Amino acid sequence: MSTKTKSLPHQTALAIPADKRNATVRILNQHLANLSDLASQTKQAHWNVRGPEFYQLHKLFDDLFAPLGEHIDSIAERAVTLGGFAMGTVRCAAANSAIEEFPLEPGALEYVKALAKRYAQAANSVREAIDQTVELGDLDTSDLFTQISRDLDKSVWFLEAHFRA
């Protein structure tokens, strides 16, 4: 399945033109795929981290994972609210995520660096979505992305603090 929805499947009384809602749903579904992928990569690191920093990193990765579920749900619900369809399966995420694939070999600091890169990629993409949804006149979706951006930026900080003096 592709995140490129051709038309909105549901009618709504919201006073946002259908073409703008359709464009916003495409943006939302792209970020639904990205954040779903990022969440699974974070859990992959959580489950497989090894080394002297195991407990600290195991807990950190779980803490980073926690807000992603709420953001994923908010993105999906916003897409449906706008009359679209949330493309939220694992297969949809795998087919459509723009997030770089995660290394499968166990590591500690290597996992931290890999996640920092991917969280920054997601954060930068979300900032683009803020601008795009403002241009579409959907300030509510822009506001949703602004909160996600704040949380992703904080996660990047937590990760980068492990390898920057």
FIBA-548874 format. One record per residue: residue in three letters; x, y, z of N, C-alpha, C, O in turn. Coordinates in pm, whole numbers, plus 32768, in hexadecimal, padded with zeros to 4 digits. Layout:
N
<rec ALA; <X; Y; Z>; <X; Y; Z>; <X; Y; Z>; <X; Y; Z>> ...
This chain:
165
<rec MET; <8054; 7F8A; 8000>; <8000; 8000; 8000>; <8058; 807B; 8000>; <80C7; 8079; 8035>> <rec SER; <8028; 80E3; 7FC7>; <8072; 815F; 7FC1>; <802C; 81C8; 8017>; <7FB2; 81C6; 8026>> <rec THR; <807B; 8223; 804F>; <8040; 8290; 809E>; <8004; 82F9; 8042>; <7FC8; 8359; 8074>> <rec LYS; <8011; 82EC; 7FC1>; <7FDD; 834D; 7F63>; <7F49; 8331; 7F48>; <7F25; 82F1; 7EE5>> <rec THR; <7EF5; 8363; 7FA1>; <7E65; 8353; 7F96>; <7E33; 83A3; 7F1E>; <7E55; 8418; 7F10>> <rec LYS; <7DE2; 8365; 7EC8>; <7DAF; 83A9; 7E52>; <7D3A; 8404; 7E73>; <7D30; 8471; 7E3C>> <rec SER; <7CE3; 83DA; 7ECB>; <7C72; 842B; 7EF2>; <7C4B; 8407; 7F80>; <7C6D; 839D; 7FB4>> <rec LEU; <7C03; 8461; 7FBC>; <7BD7; 844C; 8045>; <7B5E; 83EE; 8046>; <7AFD; 8405; 7FFF>> <rec PRO; <7B65; 8384; 8096>; <7AF7; 8324; 8096>; <7A7E; 834E; 80E8>; <7A11; 8315; 80D9>> <rec HIS; <7A8F; 83B2; 813F>; <7A22; 83D6; 819B>; <79FD; 8469; 818C>; <7A53; 84C0; 817A>> <rec GLN; <797C; 8484; 8194>; <794A; 850D; 8193>; <7959; 8548; 821F>; <7953; 84FF; 8283>> <rec THR; <796C; 85C9; 8226>; <7970; 860F; 82A6>; <7939; 869B; 8293>; <793F; 86D3; 8225>> <rec ALA; <7904; 86D4; 82FD>; <78CE; 875B; 82F8>; <7939; 87C3; 831A>; <791A; 883A; 8323>> <rec LEU; <79B4; 8799; 832D>; <7A1F; 87F8; 834A>; <7A30; 8859; 82D6>; <7A2B; 8832; 8261>> <rec ALA; <7A44; 88D6; 82F7>; <7A4E; 893F; 8291>; <7ADD; 894C; 825C>; <7B16; 89B9; 825A>> <rec ILE; <7B14; 88DC; 8232>; <7B98; 88D9; 81F2>; <7B82; 889A; 816A>; <7B4C; 882C; 8162>> <rec PRO; <7BAB; 88DD; 80FF>; <7B94; 88A4; 8079>; <7BCD; 8817; 806B>; <7C36; 87F7; 80A4>> <rec ALA; <7B89; 87C4; 801F>; <7BAE; 8737; 8010>; <7C3C; 8726; 7FDB>; <7C83; 86CC; 8008>> <rec ASP; <7C68; 877B; 7F7E>; <7CEF; 876C; 7F48>; <7D59; 8787; 7FB3>; <7DC2; 8747; 7FB4>> <rec LYS; <7D3D; 87E5; 800C>; <7D9A; 8803; 8078>; <7D98; 8795; 80E2>; <7E00; 8771; 811A>> <rec ARG; <7D21; 8761; 80FE>; <7D19; 86F0; 815C>; <7D62; 8677; 8123>; <7DA8; 8631; 816C>> <rec ASN; <7D51; 865E; 80A4>; <7D93; 85ED; 8063>; <7E2B; 85FB; 806C>; <7E71; 859A; 808B>> <rec ALA; <7E5F; 8672; 8051>; <7EEF; 868A; 805A>; <7F20; 8677; 80EA>; <7F8A; 863F; 8101>> <rec THR; <7ED1; 86A7; 8149>; <7EF7; 8698; 81D6>; <7EF5; 8605; 8200>; <7F4D; 85DA; 824A>> <rec VAL; <7E93; 85B9; 81D2>; <7E8D; 852A; 81F2>; <7F09; 84E3; 81BC>; <7F3F; 848B; 81FE>> <rec ARG; <7F37; 8508; 8145>; <7FB2; 84CB; 810E>; <8029; 84E9; 8169>; <807B; 8491; 8184>> <rec ILE; <8033; 8564; 8198>; <80A0; 858B; 81F2>; <8095; 853D; 8275>; <80F8; 8509; 82A8>> <rec LEU; <801D; 8536; 82AB>; <8008; 84EC; 8328>; <802E; 8459; 8319>; <8071; 8421; 8370>> <rec ASN; <8005; 841C; 82AC>; <8025; 838E; 8298>; <80BB; 8378; 8286>; <80EE; 8310; 82AE>> <rec GLN; <8101; 83D6; 824A>; <8193; 83C9; 823F>; <81D1; 83C7; 82CA>; <822C; 8378; 82E5>> <rec HIS; <81A0; 841E; 8320>; <81D8; 8424; 83A8>; <81A6; 83B2; 8400>; <81E9; 838B; 8460>> <rec LEU; <8132; 837F; 83E1>; <8103; 8306; 8426>; <8164; 8293; 8407>; <8189; 8248; 8461>> <rec ALA; <818C; 8286; 838A>; <81ED; 821E; 8364>; <8274; 8239; 83A6>; <82B1; 81DD; 83DD>> <rec ASN; <82A3; 82B4; 83A0>; <8326; 82D5; 83DA>; <832B; 82BA; 846F>; <8389; 827B; 84A0>> <rec LEU; <82C6; 82E9; 84B8>; <82CA; 82D8; 854A>; <82B0; 8248; 8573>; <82E6; 821B; 85D8>> <rec SER; <8260; 8200; 8527>; <824D; 8171; 8544>; <82D1; 8126; 8532>; <82F4; 80D0; 8583>> <rec ASP; <8318; 8146; 84C8>; <839B; 810A; 84AF>; <83FD; 8130; 851D>; <8446; 80DC; 8551>> <rec LEU; <83FF; 81B0; 8542>; <8459; 81DE; 85AB>; <843A; 8199; 8630>; <8496; 8174; 8679>> <rec ALA; <83BB; 8186; 864E>; <8395; 8140; 86C9>; <83C9; 80B0; 86C7>; <83FD; 8080; 872C>> <rec SER; <83BA; 806D; 8656>; <83E9; 7FE1; 8650>; <8482; 7FDA; 8658>; <84B9; 7F7C; 8691>> <rec GLN; <84C5; 803C; 8620>; <8558; 803F; 8629>; <8585; 805A; 86B9>; <85E9; 8022; 86E7>> <rec THR; <853B; 80AD; 86FF>; <855B; 80CA; 878B>; <854A; 804D; 87DF>; <859C; 8030; 8835>> <rec LYS; <84DF; 8002; 87C7>; <84CB; 7F84; 880F>; <8536; 7F1D; 87E9>; <8562; 7ECF; 883E>> <rec GLN; <8560; 7F1B; 876C>; <85CB; 7EC0; 8741>; <8649; 7EDB; 8794>; <868A; 7E7D; 87C2>> <rec ALA; <866B; 7F59; 87A6>; <86DF; 7F7D; 87F7>; <86C8; 7F56; 8889>; <8721; 7F20; 88CA>> <rec HIS; <8652; 7F71; 88BC>; <862E; 7F50; 8947>; <8641; 7EBB; 8963>; <8678; 7E96; 89CA>> <rec TRP; <8613; 7E68; 8908>; <861A; 7DD7; 891D>; <86A6; 7DA0; 890F>; <86C7; 7D3B; 894E>> <rec ASN; <86F8; 7DDE; 88BE>; <8779; 7DA2; 889A>; <87F4; 7DE8; 88CE>; <8864; 7DBC; 88B2>> <rec VAL; <87E5; 7E54; 8918>; <885A; 7E9A; 894B>; <88AB; 7E3F; 89A8>; <8872; 7DF1; 89F3>> <rec ARG; <892D; 7E4A; 89A1>; <8989; 7DFA; 89F4>; <89F9; 7E53; 8A27>; <8A10; 7EC1; 89F4>> <rec GLY; <8A3E; 7E24; 8A8A>; <8AB5; 7E6A; 8ABA>; <8AA3; 7EA6; 8B43>; <8A3A; 7E9A; 8B81>> <rec PRO; <8B0C; 7EE9; 8B72>; <8B0C; 7F22; 8BF9>; <8A9E; 7F8A; 8C0F>; <8A74; 7FA0; 8C81>> <rec GLU; <8A70; 7FCA; 8BA5>; <8A08; 8030; 8BB0>; <897C; 7FF5; 8B9D>; <891C; 803F; 8B8A>> <rec PHE; <8972; 7F71; 8BA1>; <88F5; 7F2D; 8B80>; <887D; 7F6A; 8BC6>; <881F; 7F95; 8B84>> <rec TYR; <887C; 7F6D; 8C4B>; <8803; 7F95; 8C92>; <87DC; 8025; 8C71>; <8768; 8041; 8C55>> <rec GLN; <883D; 807F; 8C74>; <8822; 810C; 8C57>; <87E7; 811C; 8BCA>; <8784; 8163; 8BB9>> <rec LEU; <8823; 80DB; 8B67>; <87F3; 80E8; 8ADE>; <876F; 809E; 8AC7>; <8718; 80CD; 8A7E>> <rec HIS; <8760; 802A; 8B06>; <86E3; 7FDE; 8AFC>; <866F; 8036; 8B2B>; <8606; 803C; 8AEB>> <rec LYS; <8682; 8079; 8B9C>; <861B; 80D2; 8BD2>; <860A; 814E; 8B7A>; <8599; 8177; 8B60>> <rec LEU; <8677; 818A; 8B4C>; <866E; 8200; 8AF6>; <861D; 81E0; 8A78>; <85C5; 822D; 8A52>> <rec PHE; <863B; 8170; 8A38>; <85F5; 814D; 89BD>; <855F; 8139; 89D8>; <850C; 815F; 8985>> <rec ASP; <853C; 8100; 8A4A>; <84B0; 80F1; 8A6E>; <846F; 817A; 8A85>; <83FD; 8191; 8A5B>> <rec ASP; <84B7; 81D4; 8AC7>; <8484; 825B; 8ADF>; <846F; 82A7; 8A5C>; <840F; 82F3; 8A4F>> <rec LEU; <84C8; 8293; 89FB>; <84BA; 82D5; 8979>; <8442; 829D; 892C>; <83FF; 82E5; 88E2>> <rec PHE; <842A; 821D; 893D>; <83BD; 81DA; 88F7>; <8334; 820B; 8925>; <82D8; 8219; 88D5>> <rec ALA; <8326; 8225; 89A6>; <82A3; 8241; 89E3>; <8253; 82AF; 899C>; <81DF; 8297; 897B>> <rec PRO; <828B; 8326; 8983>; <8237; 838E; 8944>; <8217; 8372; 88B1>; <81B9; 83AB; 887A>> <rec LEU; <8264; 831C; 8871>; <824B; 8301; 87E3>; <81C2; 82C3; 87CD>; <817F; 82E3; 876A>> <rec GLY; <8198; 826B; 8827>; <8115; 822C; 8819>; <80A4; 8292; 881A>; <8046; 8288; 87CB>> <rec GLU; <80AD; 82F4; 8872>; <8047; 835D; 8879>; <8048; 83B1; 87F9>; <7FDF; 83D4; 87C5>> <rec HIS; <80C0; 83D0; 87C8>; <80C9; 8421; 874E>; <8095; 83D4; 86D5>; <8050; 840D; 8680>> <rec ILE; <80B4; 8354; 86CE>; <8083; 8301; 8661>; <7FEA; 8300; 8661>; <7FAC; 830F; 85F8>> <rec ASP; <7FAF; 82EF; 86D6>; <7F1D; 82EE; 86E1>; <7EE3; 8375; 86B9>; <7E7E; 8379; 8671>> <rec SER; <7F1F; 83E2; 86E4>; <7EED; 8468; 86C2>; <7EF4; 8482; 862C>; <7E97; 84BC; 85F3>> <rec ILE; <7F61; 8458; 85EE>; <7F70; 846A; 855D>; <7F04; 841B; 8513>; <7EC2; 844F; 84B9>> <rec ALA; <7EF3; 839E; 8538>; <7E90; 8348; 84F6>; <7E03; 8381; 8508>; <7DB5; 8386; 84A9>> <rec GLU; <7DE3; 83AC; 8581>; <7D5E; 83E2; 859B>; <7D46; 8464; 854F>; <7CD6; 847E; 8523>> <rec ARG; <7DAE; 84B5; 853F>; <7DA0; 8532; 84F3>; <7D84; 8513; 8460>; <7D31; 8555; 8421>> <rec ALA; <7DC9; 84B0; 8429>; <7DB2; 848A; 839D>; <7D20; 8461; 8388>; <7CE2; 8486; 8324>> <rec VAL; <7CEC; 8413; 83E5>; <7C61; 83E5; 83D9>; <7C00; 8459; 83F1>; <7B99; 8463; 83AF>> <rec THR; <7C20; 84B0; 844F>; <7BCD; 8525; 846B>; <7BBB; 857B; 83ED>; <7B50; 85B3; 83D6>> <rec LEU; <7C24; 8584; 839E>; <7C20; 85D4; 8323>; <7BD9; 858D; 82B0>; <7BCF; 85C4; 8242>> <rec GLY; <7BA8; 8514; 82C9>; <7B60; 84CB; 8262>; <7BB6; 8466; 821A>; <7B8A; 8426; 81BA>> <rec GLY; <7C30; 8456; 8247>; <7C8D; 83F9; 8208>; <7C8B; 8371; 8248>; <7C32; 834F; 8296>> <rec PHE; <7CF0; 8324; 8226>; <7CFF; 829D; 8257>; <7D8B; 8292; 8292>; <7DEC; 82B4; 824F>> <rec ALA; <7D98; 8262; 830C>; <7E1A; 8252; 834D>; <7E5D; 81D3; 8318>; <7E26; 8166; 8324>> <rec MET; <7ED2; 81E3; 82DE>; <7F1E; 8174; 82A6>; <7F80; 8146; 8313>; <7FF6; 8168; 830F>> <rec GLY; <7F4D; 80F7; 8373>; <7F99; 80DE; 83EC>; <7FCD; 8053; 8406>; <7FFB; 8037; 8475>> <rec THR; <7FC9; 7FF9; 83A4>; <7FFE; 7F74; 83BF>; <8096; 7F73; 83BA>; <80D5; 7FD0; 8388>> <rec VAL; <80CF; 7F0A; 83F0>; <8160; 7EFA; 83EC>; <8190; 7EF8; 835B>; <81F8; 7F31; 8339>> <rec ARG; <8145; 7EB5; 8306>; <816B; 7EAE; 8278>; <8163; 7F37; 8236>; <81B6; 7F57; 81E1>> <rec CYS; <8101; 7F87; 825B>; <80F9; 8010; 8225>; <8174; 8060; 8251>; <81B1; 80A7; 8201>> <rec ALA; <8196; 8054; 82D1>; <820B; 809C; 8303>; <8289; 806F; 82BA>; <82DA; 80C2; 8291>> <rec ALA; <8299; 7FED; 82AA>; <8311; 7FB9; 8267>; <8319; 7FE9; 81D6>; <8385; 800A; 81A5>> <rec ALA; <82A9; 7FED; 8194>; <82A7; 8014; 8106>; <82BA; 80A9; 80F2>; <82E9; 80D4; 8089>> <rec ASN; <8295; 80FA; 8156>; <8290; 818A; 8140>; <82EA; 81DE; 8198>; <82F4; 8257; 8183>> <rec SER; <832C; 81A4; 81FA>; <8380; 81F3; 8253>; <83F8; 822F; 8209>; <8436; 81EE; 81B4>> <rec ALA; <8415; 82AB; 822B>; <848C; 82ED; 81F5>; <8501; 82E3; 8257>; <856D; 8318; 823C>> <rec ILE; <84EC; 82A0; 82C7>; <8555; 8291; 832D>; <85B5; 8223; 8302>; <858C; 81B7; 82D5>> <rec GLU; <8634; 823F; 8310>; <869C; 81DF; 82EB>; <868F; 815E; 833B>; <8668; 8160; 83B0>> <rec GLU; <86AF; 80ED; 82FB>; <86A7; 806A; 833E>; <8707; 8066; 83B5>; <8772; 80A2; 83B3>> <rec PHE; <86DE; 801E; 841C>; <872A; 8015; 8499>; <878C; 7FA0; 8493>; <876B; 7F35; 845F>> <rec PRO; <8805; 7FB2; 84C9>; <8864; 7F42; 84CC>; <8835; 7ED6; 852D>; <8809; 7EF5; 859B>> <rec LEU; <883D; 7E5B; 8504>; <880A; 7DEE; 8556>; <8872; 7DB4; 85B5>; <884F; 7D6E; 8614>> <rec GLU; <88F0; 7DCF; 859E>; <8958; 7D9A; 85F6>; <894F; 7DDF; 867E>; <8944; 7E59; 8685>> <rec PRO; <8954; 7D90; 86EA>; <894D; 7DCC; 8770>; <89BF; 7E2E; 8787>; <8A30; 7E1A; 875A>> <rec GLY; <899E; 7E95; 87CD>; <8A01; 7EFA; 87F1>; <89CC; 7F4D; 8863>; <8959; 7F3D; 888C>> <rec ALA; <8A1D; 7FA3; 8896>; <89F3; 7FFD; 8900>; <89FA; 808B; 88C9>; <8995; 80C4; 889E>> <rec LEU; <8A71; 80C5; 88CB>; <8A82; 814C; 8897>; <8A60; 8152; 8802>; <8A30; 81B9; 87D1>> <rec GLU; <8A78; 80E4; 87BA>; <8A53; 80E1; 872C>; <89BC; 80F0; 871B>; <898F; 8134; 86BF>> <rec TYR; <896E; 80B2; 8772>; <88DD; 80C1; 876E>; <88B5; 8150; 878E>; <885B; 8188; 874F>> <rec VAL; <88F6; 818C; 87F1>; <88D8; 8216; 8815>; <88F0; 8272; 879E>; <889C; 82C5; 877E>> <rec LYS; <8961; 8262; 875D>; <8981; 82B6; 86E8>; <891F; 829D; 8676>; <88F4; 82FB; 8633>> <rec ALA; <88FC; 821F; 865F>; <889F; 81FE; 85F4>; <8815; 823C; 8611>; <87D6; 8273; 85B7>> <rec LEU; <87E8; 8232; 868D>; <8766; 826C; 86AF>; <876A; 8304; 86A9>; <870A; 8342; 867C>> <rec ALA; <87D7; 8341; 86D6>; <87E3; 83D3; 86D0>; <87D2; 8403; 863F>; <878C; 8465; 8625>> <rec LYS; <8812; 83BE; 85E4>; <8808; 83E1; 8556>; <8778; 83D4; 8524>; <8747; 842A; 84DC>> <rec ARG; <8736; 836A; 854A>; <86AE; 8352; 851B>; <8648; 83AE; 855D>; <85E9; 83DB; 851C>> <rec TYR; <865A; 83CA; 85DE>; <8601; 8429; 8620>; <8612; 84B4; 85E4>; <85AF; 84FC; 85D2>> <rec ALA; <868C; 84DB; 85C4>; <86A3; 855D; 8584>; <8664; 8561; 84F9>; <862A; 85C6; 84D2>> <rec GLN; <866E; 84F3; 84B0>; <8630; 84EB; 842C>; <8598; 84FE; 8439>; <855C; 8548; 83EC>> <rec ALA; <855C; 84BA; 8499>; <84CC; 84C7; 84AF>; <84A9; 8555; 84DA>; <8447; 858E; 84AA>> <rec ALA; <84F7; 858F; 8535>; <84DC; 8617; 8565>; <84E4; 867C; 84F3>; <8490; 86D5; 84E8>> <rec ASN; <8549; 866F; 849F>; <8557; 86CC; 842E>; <84E4; 86BD; 83CC>; <84B4; 8721; 8395>> <rec SER; <84B8; 8644; 83B5>; <8447; 862C; 835C>; <83C6; 8666; 8396>; <8374; 869D; 834D>> <rec VAL; <83B5; 8659; 8418>; <833E; 8691; 8459>; <833E; 8729; 844F>; <82D5; 8766; 843D>> <rec ARG; <83B3; 8767; 8459>; <83B9; 87F8; 8449>; <838D; 8822; 83BC>; <834B; 8888; 83AB>> <rec GLU; <83B2; 87D3; 8359>; <8383; 87EE; 82D1>; <82EB; 87E0; 82CA>; <82A8; 882E; 8286>> <rec ALA; <82B5; 877E; 8310>; <8224; 8769; 8312>; <81DC; 87DF; 8354>; <816C; 8802; 832D>> <rec ILE; <821A; 881B; 83B7>; <81E0; 8891; 83F7>; <81CD; 88FE; 838D>; <8160; 8937; 8380>> <rec ASP; <8237; 8919; 8343>; <822F; 8980; 82DA>; <81C9; 895C; 826E>; <817D; 89B1; 8241>> <rec GLN; <81C9; 88DE; 8245>; <816C; 88B3; 81DC>; <80DB; 88C2; 8207>; <8087; 88F0; 81B9>> <rec THR; <80BD; 889C; 8283>; <8032; 88A3; 82B0>; <8007; 8934; 82CC>; <7F91; 8955; 82C0>> <rec VAL; <8066; 8989; 82F1>; <8046; 8A18; 82FC>; <8021; 8A4E; 8272>; <7FBF; 8A96; 8264>> <rec GLU; <8070; 8A2A; 820D>; <8052; 8A57; 8184>; <7FCA; 8A25; 8155>; <7F87; 8A68; 8107>> <rec LEU; <7FA2; 89B0; 8183>; <7F1F; 8979; 815F>; <7EAE; 89B8; 81B0>; <7E39; 899C; 8197>> <rec GLY; <7ED0; 8A0B; 8212>; <7E6C; 8A4D; 8265>; <7E35; 89F7; 82D5>; <7DCF; 8A18; 8310>> <rec ASP; <7E78; 8989; 82F3>; <7E4A; 892F; 835E>; <7EA2; 8942; 83D9>; <7F01; 88F7; 83F0>> <rec LEU; <7E81; 89A7; 8426>; <7ED0; 89C8; 849D>; <7EC1; 8961; 850B>; <7F1A; 8953; 855F>> <rec ASP; <7E51; 8919; 850D>; <7E40; 88B1; 8572>; <7EA4; 883F; 855C>; <7EE1; 880E; 85BA>> <rec THR; <7EB3; 8815; 84DE>; <7F15; 87AD; 84C1>; <7FA2; 87E1; 84D7>; <7FF8; 8799; 8509>> <rec SER; <7FB9; 885E; 84B4>; <803C; 889B; 84CD>; <805D; 889A; 8562>; <80CE; 887C; 8589>> <rec ASP; <7FF9; 88B9; 85B5>; <800B; 88B7; 8646>; <802C; 882A; 8678>; <8081; 8819; 86CF>> <rec LEU; <7FE7; 87C6; 8640>; <8005; 873B; 8662>; <8097; 871B; 8644>; <80DD; 86E1; 8697>> <rec PHE; <80C5; 8741; 85CE>; <8150; 8728; 85A8>; <81B2; 8778; 85FE>; <8222; 874A; 8616>> <rec THR; <818A; 87EE; 862C>; <81E2; 883E; 8682>; <8200; 87F5; 8705>; <8273; 87F4; 8732>> <rec GLN; <819B; 87B9; 8741>; <81B2; 876D; 87BD>; <820B; 86F5; 87A2>; <8264; 86D6; 87F2>> <rec ILE; <81F4; 86B0; 8734>; <8246; 863D; 8712>; <82D7; 866A; 86FE>; <8334; 8626; 8729>> <rec SER; <82E9; 86DC; 86BD>; <836F; 8712; 86A6>; <83B8; 872C; 872A>; <842E; 870B; 8738>> <rec ARG; <8373; 8767; 8789>; <83B0; 8781; 880C>; <83DF; 86FF; 884E>; <844D; 86F8; 8884>> <rec ASP; <838B; 869B; 884A>; <83AE; 861C; 8889>; <8421; 85D7; 8841>; <8479; 859F; 8881>> <rec LEU; <8420; 85DA; 87BD>; <848E; 859D; 8772>; <8511; 85E7; 878B>; <857A; 85A8; 879A>> <rec ASP; <850C; 866B; 878F>; <8585; 86B9; 87AB>; <85BE; 8695; 8835>; <8638; 8687; 8844>> <rec LYS; <8567; 8687; 8897>; <8594; 8661; 891E>; <85D3; 85D6; 891B>; <8637; 85BE; 895F>> <rec SER; <859A; 857B; 88CF>; <85D3; 84F5; 88C2>; <865D; 84FA; 8882>; <86B8; 84B2; 88AC>> <rec VAL; <866E; 854D; 881C>; <86F2; 855D; 87DE>; <8755; 858F; 8846>; <87C6; 855E; 884C>> <rec TRP; <872D; 85ED; 8896>; <8785; 8621; 88FF>; <87AE; 85B2; 8960>; <8824; 85A3; 8980>> <rec PHE; <874D; 8564; 898E>; <876D; 84F5; 89EA>; <87CF; 8494; 89AB>; <882B; 8464; 89EE>> <rec LEU; <87BC; 8475; 892D>; <8816; 8416; 88E9>; <889F; 8453; 88D1>; <8905; 8415; 88EF>> <rec GLU; <88A3; 84CC; 889D>; <8924; 850A; 887E>; <8976; 8527; 88FB>; <89F1; 852E; 88F3>> <rec ALA; <8936; 8538; 896C>; <897F; 8551; 89E9>; <89DA; 84DD; 8A0E>; <8A38; 84F0; 8A5C>> <rec HIS; <89C2; 8467; 89D8>; <8A14; 83F1; 89F5>; <8A99; 83F1; 89AA>; <8AF6; 83AB; 89D3>> <rec PHE; <8AA4; 843D; 8940>; <8B21; 8439; 88F5>; <8B58; 84C3; 88D6>; <8BB0; 84D2; 8880>> <rec ARG; <8B26; 8529; 891B>; <8B5D; 85B0; 890C>; <8B89; 85E1; 8994>; <8B42; 85D0; 89F7>> <rec ALA; <8BFC; 861C; 8998>; <8C31; 864F; 8A18>; <8C02; 86DB; 8A31>; <8C24; 8716; 8A98>> 
